[in-house]
């Protein structure tokens, strides 16, 4: 009997040790202006994290992301994460990216610094998003620009959506009801 109690205790501690909430992960990333983003500021709201690029066939999704943000800003935080790992489609500096987003799409949601979303220099945010051992939900690989990750109000990963899924599409809308 003691063996089973000990095994149960170990399993319970192992599960508790997993940081399945982004709020428990101590992940740090800066916004496009170089200011530290504190994920804890977003508790109680869903998070949609999207790797973005200015010169991609999916770039018009910025418009849908802004529309989604406008319609749900009381309950949803959108975080655009510039990345230049897919066809060199985000070559600009922080100021160029910010200017492009504001001038072409009126972007008012949060944009971060440019990071790697895969590979040897993968940012810790994407290491958490893509690893079941860290997020507690699923393993994934970022395949292209505008792949989306939706997190719950508690900071837990709900789902991943490939680039082709529009931000205003039914797949995402079903989670926002």
C-alpha positions in Angstrom: 0.0 0.0 0.0 2.8 2.4 0.9 4.3 1.8 -2.5 1.1 3.0 -4.3 0.9 6.0 -2.0 4.5 6.9 -2.8 4.0 6.4 -6.5 0.8 8.5 -6.4 2.8 11.2 -4.5 5.5 11.2 -7.1 3.1 11.4 -10.0 1.2 14.2 -8.3 4.4 16.2 -7.7 5.5 15.6 -11.3 2.2 16.9 -12.7 2.3 19.9 -10.4 5.8 20.7 -11.4 4.8 21.0 -15.1 4.2 24.7 -15.9 1.1 24.2 -18.0 0.2 27.9 -17.6 2.2 30.5 -19.3 1.8 32.5 -16.1 3.9 30.0 -14.3 6.6 29.7 -16.9 8.7 32.8 -16.2 9.0 33.4 -20.0 10.2 36.9 -20.9 9.9 38.7 -24.3 10.1 42.4 -25.2 7.6 44.4 -27.2 8.6 46.0 -30.5 9.8 49.1 -28.6 12.1 47.1 -26.3 9.9 47.1 -23.2 9.5 43.9 -21.2 6.1 42.2 -21.6 4.7 40.7 -18.4 2.4 37.8 -19.3 0.8 38.1 -15.8 -0.8 41.3 -16.9 -3.0 39.3 -19.2 -4.5 36.9 -16.6 -8.2 36.5 -17.1 -8.1 37.1 -20.9 -7.5 34.7 -23.7 -4.2 35.1 -25.6 -3.8 34.6 -29.4 -0.1 34.4 -30.2 0.8 34.6 -33.9 4.2 34.6 -35.7 3.9 37.4 -38.3 5.8 38.7 -41.3 5.4 41.7 -43.6 6.1 40.1 -46.9 4.1 36.9 -46.8 1.1 35.8 -48.7 -0.7 35.6 -45.4 0.3 39.2 -44.4 -3.3 40.4 -45.1 -4.3 38.5 -42.0 -3.1 41.5 -40.1 -6.4 43.1 -41.1 -8.4 40.1 -39.7 -6.2 40.1 -36.5 -7.0 43.8 -35.9 -10.7 43.2 -36.6 -10.7 40.3 -34.1 -8.9 42.4 -31.6 -11.3 45.3 -32.0 -14.3 43.0 -31.5 -12.9 41.2 -28.5 -10.4 43.5 -26.8 -12.1 43.2 -23.4 -11.5 39.4 -23.4 -8.6 38.8 -25.9 -5.0 39.9 -26.1 -3.4 39.4 -29.5 0.4 39.2 -29.7 2.1 39.4 -33.0 5.6 37.9 -33.0 7.7 38.9 -36.0 9.9 36.2 -37.4 12.2 36.1 -40.4 12.7 32.3 -40.6 10.3 31.6 -43.4 11.5 32.7 -46.8 13.1 35.9 -45.3 9.7 37.5 -45.3 10.3 39.7 -42.2 13.7 41.4 -43.0 12.9 44.8 -41.5 14.1 46.4 -38.3 11.8 46.9 -35.3 10.9 50.4 -36.5 10.2 49.2 -40.1 8.0 46.4 -38.8 6.1 48.8 -36.4 5.6 51.4 -39.2 4.4 48.8 -41.7 1.9 47.3 -39.3 0.5 50.7 -38.3 0.4 52.3 -41.7 -0.9 49.4 -43.8 -3.2 47.6 -41.3 -3.8 50.1 -38.4 -2.4 47.5 -36.0 -3.1 48.4 -32.4 -2.5 45.0 -30.8 0.8 44.0 -29.2 3.8 43.3 -31.4 7.0 41.9 -30.0 10.6 42.0 -30.9 11.6 39.8 -33.8 12.6 36.3 -32.6 13.2 32.8 -33.9 10.2 30.5 -33.5 12.1 27.3 -34.3 15.6 25.9 -34.5 18.6 26.3 -32.3 17.8 29.8 -31.3 14.1 29.2 -30.7 12.7 31.8 -28.3 11.5 30.4 -24.9 8.0 31.5 -25.7 7.9 29.2 -28.7 9.7 26.4 -26.9 6.8 26.5 -24.4 4.1 26.8 -27.2 5.5 23.9 -29.2 6.4 21.4 -26.5 3.8 19.3 -24.7 6.3 18.7 -21.9 6.1 22.4 -21.2 2.6 23.4 -22.2 0.8 20.2 -21.1 -1.4 20.1 -24.2 0.4 19.3 -27.5 3.6 19.1 -29.4 3.7 21.2 -32.6 6.1 22.7 -35.1 5.8 26.2 -36.5 5.5 25.5 -40.2 5.0 29.0 -41.6 4.2 32.6 -40.9 0.8 33.4 -39.2 0.5 30.1 -37.3 -1.6 30.8 -34.3 -1.7 29.6 -30.7 -4.7 30.2 -28.5 -4.3 30.3 -24.7 -7.1 30.3 -22.1 -7.8 32.9 -19.5 -5.7 30.8 -17.1 -2.7 30.9 -19.5 -3.1 27.3 -20.6 -2.7 26.3 -24.3 -6.1 25.6 -25.9 -5.2 24.9 -29.5 -2.9 25.6 -32.4 -4.2 26.8 -35.8 -2.2 26.6 -39.1 -1.5 29.7 -41.2 -4.5 29.0 -43.5 -7.0 29.4 -40.6 -8.2 33.0 -40.7 -8.2 34.9 -37.4 -11.9 35.7 -37.8 -12.7 32.1 -38.9 -15.1 29.7 -37.2 -12.3 27.6 -35.7 -11.0 30.4 -33.5 -14.5 32.1 -33.0 -15.8 28.9 -31.4 -13.3 29.3 -28.5 -14.2 33.0 -28.0 -17.9 32.4 -27.4 
